Each structure stands twice: as C-alpha cells, then as structure tokens.
C-alpha cells in the first residue's frame, strides 16, 4: 500500500509539473546500470555511488561503503565466471575508494579464481580450437581495473592481449547479448586511457558495431 501511495504521488507531481513520465521494470534499471539484469542490491548501490560521484570522504558514505566491502569480502566467491569477475572488480574499486589495501589482496584472490576458470573455458577440446567464452570480458575487465588501481601496466596489457590471442577478439561482435559485449568495450577503454590510444580506438570501433547491432531503432533489435 505504502509503495502504491508513493508511486501515486510521484505520478501526480510529474503531471502537475508537465513532466514526461517513464516507467521501467527492475530488470531494465539493473541492466542499464550494471549491464546485468539480475544484479543484487549491493552491485546496484555501488554503481549508483560511482555515477553520482559521492564524496567517499563523507563519513556516512564511507561507513556505507565499508559495510558493503566487508560483506563482499566475507562472502563465498561465486562459481559463476561473470559474477566472480564482477566481485574482483568491485573489490578493486572499493579498495581505491576506501584506500584499503587489504581489499586488493582479496580482489587478487577472486581474480585468480576467475582466471583459472577462464583458462579452462578458453579451449574447446571437441573442435581443438581456442574460443572466447561468452562472459570472458567480465574477467578481463576485472584484470584491467585491478591493474589500473594497482598501477600494474602489465596486468592491463595482459587483459587486452588475452582477447587478441588466437583472434578471440573477432568473436566479440557476434555475441548475442549486450551483457557479454559491454565489459569487452570497457576493458579496451580502461587500458586505452592508461596505456595507449590504440586500445581506445579499438574500443570506439567496437562501440560503433555494438550500437548498430543492439540500438538500431529502425528494426526490432
């Protein structure tokens, strides 16, 4: 009832002020913010903090982030390739925001788990060929972010070179879902801003293909 009342007030206020009103499902909001429609509240909160550029030195903000960091650090690592990659990246970003080096060590352990799984999934024994797992870029994004936070240039370069080895990068534009492609673009962007403009140019080219594949308003894409 209370939620319905609040929704009614919001709609009324919008109409009174002649504002354009849009309604979105939780799945749509989560996908837009985190590129993952099933993201949990902790992931959504963290992305919102980054978007709003809240002052991490603010005691209330710092208190909230420390709590989120402690919960994530204590949680059992996910066995899902994408989720464990997200966990490693979030821990790296939290370590930067809170200036807490202990989170870096936990992020590295999560990343090691993700890299181990990625290595197993990167070779198709049936076809005897190297492949790019569909959620591989969540791991490379974690590598790039952790490399940036720790100022480890080699780690960032390794993230991109993994994508380029055995022409894996050519498979990215054929992925059927934006959730699989967006972190690939972010990986190239982070490394490009930190290491070299060549990677940034590749990110821009991939973004153009991404937009034409998934945001073509003249079709049902």
N, C-alpha and C positions, 0 to 999 in steps of 0.2 A: 504494500500500500504506500509506504513512505517513498519508495523509488518511483512509483507511478505519480505521486504528488510532485516530486522534484522534477520529473520529466515534463509534467504539465506546465509547471512554472517556467521552465526553460523555453518550451514551445510558445507560450503566451508572450514572454518577454521578447522573443525573436520577432513574432508577428507585430507586436506593438511598435517595435523599432524598425519594422520593414526590412528585416534581415533575411537573407537567403538561408533556409534551414536544410541541413543534410543529416540523414540518419545512417549510421554504419553499424554493422554487426561486430561483436568482439573479435571474430576471425579476421575481418577486414582491417580493423585497427592494429591488431597484433602483427599481421602480415606487413602492413605499411611501416610500422615502427621497427620491427626486428627481422623482417623477411621470413618469419616463421609463425604460421597461424596458431600453433599450439604452445607458444612461449608462455612460461609461467609468470606470475606477478613480479618476481624478483628481476627477471630479464626486462620486462616492460618498464618497471620503475627505473632501472639503471639507464636504459636508453633515453627515457624522458629527462633524467638528470643531465645527460650529456647534451641533449638538444636544447634545453633551457639554459645551459651553461651556468648552473647554480654555483655559487661560491663554496668550494669544498672546505674552505677555512671556517665557514659559518658553523658554529658548534652543533646546531640542530642537524644540518646537512651531514656533517662529519659523523655524528652519532648514528644517523640512519645508515650511512654507507658502511661504517664499521660493523654494524649489526649484520647487514647483508653480506659483507665479506666473510664474517665469521661463520655464518650459516652455510655459505657456499664452500668454504674451506673444510668444514667438518663433514659435509655431505659426501656420501659414497659416490665416486666418479661414475658417470654414465657409461654404459657399454655401447651406446649408440655413437657412431662416428661423428655425426654432425653435432650432437649435444656435448660430447666431451671436448670437441674443438671450441664450441661456444664457451664452455666453462673455463678452458685455458685462457681464452681471450679476455673474458670478463675479469678473471683474477689478475691478469696483467694490467688491465685498465684501472682496476681498483687499487692495485699497488702503487700506480702512478698518482692517482687522485689522493690517496691517503699517505703517500710517502712511506709505505710499509714494505720493506724488502722481504719480509717473511712470506708474503703472498706471492712473490716472484718464484720462490722455491716450489711452492705448491702448484703454481701455474706450469712450471717446467715439468713437474711430475705428470700433470694431466696431459701436457703436450706429448710427452714420451709415450703415454698410453695411446694417444690418438695416432701418433706417427707409426707405432708398431702395428696397429690395426690397418692403417692406410697402406703400409708396405705389403701386408698380406693380400689386401684387396686390389692392388695395382697390377697384378699379373694374372691373366686368365690362362690357367693350365690347360683348359679344354682346347682353346684356339692357339695356345702357345704364343700369346702376344701381350704387350703391355697395354693397359687400359687406364682410363681416368674414372675412378669411382664417382658416382653422381654427387656425393656430398664431400668430395675431397677438398674443395676450396674452403670449407669451414676450418679445415686443419691448416691449410696454407695461410689463411687469414690470421689464425692464432699465431703461427710462426712469424708472420710479418709484424704483427702488433707487439709480440713479445720482443722481437728483435729491435723494434723502434724504441720501446720503453727501456730496454737494457743497453741501447746503443750498440747492438751487435749487428754490424752491417752484413757479415757473412750469413747470419741466420735469415735475414731478409732476402738476400740474394738466393739462398737455397730454396726458399719458398717459391720463388718465381721459376728457378731452374728446374724444379720438380715438374712444374706444369709444362715446361718446354721440352723436357726429355722425351724421346720417342714420339714426338709430335702430339703429346697428350692435349696440348692447348687447343688443337683443332677440334676436339670433341666438345668443347665448352658451348659453342654457339648452337650445338644440336641438342643440348639438354632441354627437356620438355617443360621445366618449371623454373620460374624466376628465383626461387629459393636456392636452387643449385648454382645459378649463374652470378647472382649479385655478389657473393663473397669472393668470386674469382676477380671481378672488377675491382673490388675493394683491395684485394691483395696487391694487384698491379699498381693501384693508386698510392697505397701506403709506401710501397717500395720505390715507386717513381718519385714521390715527393722527398724521400730520404736519400736515395742512391743516385738516380739518374732519370733524365726526362724521357729517355727512350721507353721505359716501362710505362710512364704516364701517357705517352702517345698510344701505346697498345691498349691501355685502359679506355681511352677515349674512343678508339675504333671499336672495341668490344661493346661499349655502351651504345654506340650507334646501331649496331646489329641487334642488341638487346631491345632497344626501343622499337625498332621496326618489327621485331618478332612478337613482342608482347603488348605494345601500346599503339597498334595500328587501328585507329578509330573507324576506318572505312570497312573493317571486317569484324568478325566475332572474336578476334584474338584478345 
